[in-house]
Amino acid sequence: MNRFFLSENQIHGTRVKFPHPIAHQIMHVLRLKEGDQVIVLDNQGNQYQVTLSIDIEHMAVSGEIMQKEAVSSEPSTKISLCFGLSNREKVEFILQKGTEVGISAFYPLISSRTLVQSSTLSEKRIARWERIIREAAEQSERGRLPVLNPIMDLQTCSDQVVPTHDVSLVAWEDMKPQTNAVHQILSEIDGQSIALFIGPEGGFSENEIHKLKNTGAKVISLGTRILRMETAAIIFPAIVLHELGEM
């Protein structure tokens, strides 16, 4: 069944009204018809089974809510992914696959070795990133859309993220691998929010690792093999959620 995230003001009592872009998708891309059913999500953890009403003359689509229930697929632990800004393809891959894995918030960051050093983004690029997140969330049956935060430098990101999470973990290729390191750290905390830091293609510098440690982050290894940045950005949260029994 097709799934669509709608804003709160598009759900009224037992009726929903689809905005024009989604109405166009329903009628002309998916070719759904009067009486077909879809799932509407309110981004608050609820989903609604909706029967469609299609007004072809006015190019409008609305629907009647038949059933409401809580979405059961959302991880109870909030995972924030802080990752080094890279080229378009890699960033889009991280946003898409990270959403599917279960990340709750993305923090693209600039460090000394990131391929991209500018925090300026066009409205078109932001809209594309948000669309990728939305489509991945709908496809993977998420109940909430991950938050896409503005690009910031590493120091600002760590100062903002580390104090607001129960634990922060930094993956670093120069850290000596330790058996069950992630398991041990997670077993020692009783929290509901975890921040994960992934460096750029060249990794974090020793000075940056030192600063991250000073903010309270814990540095770990992801194993004996060197992973590409975009691979680590997906494997790291997957390992954490698996350890927590939420994959």
PyMOL commands that set and color helices and strands:
alter all, ss='L'
color gray80, all
select helices_A, chain A and resi 8-10+20-29+88-101+123-139+154-164+181-187+206-215+229-243
alter helices_A, ss='H'
color red, helices_A
select strands_A, chain A and resi 3-5+11-12+15-17+37-41+46-55+60-70+78-84+105-110+147-148+152-153+167-171+193-198+218-220
alter strands_A, ss='S'
color yellow, strands_A
deselect
rebuild
show_as cartoon
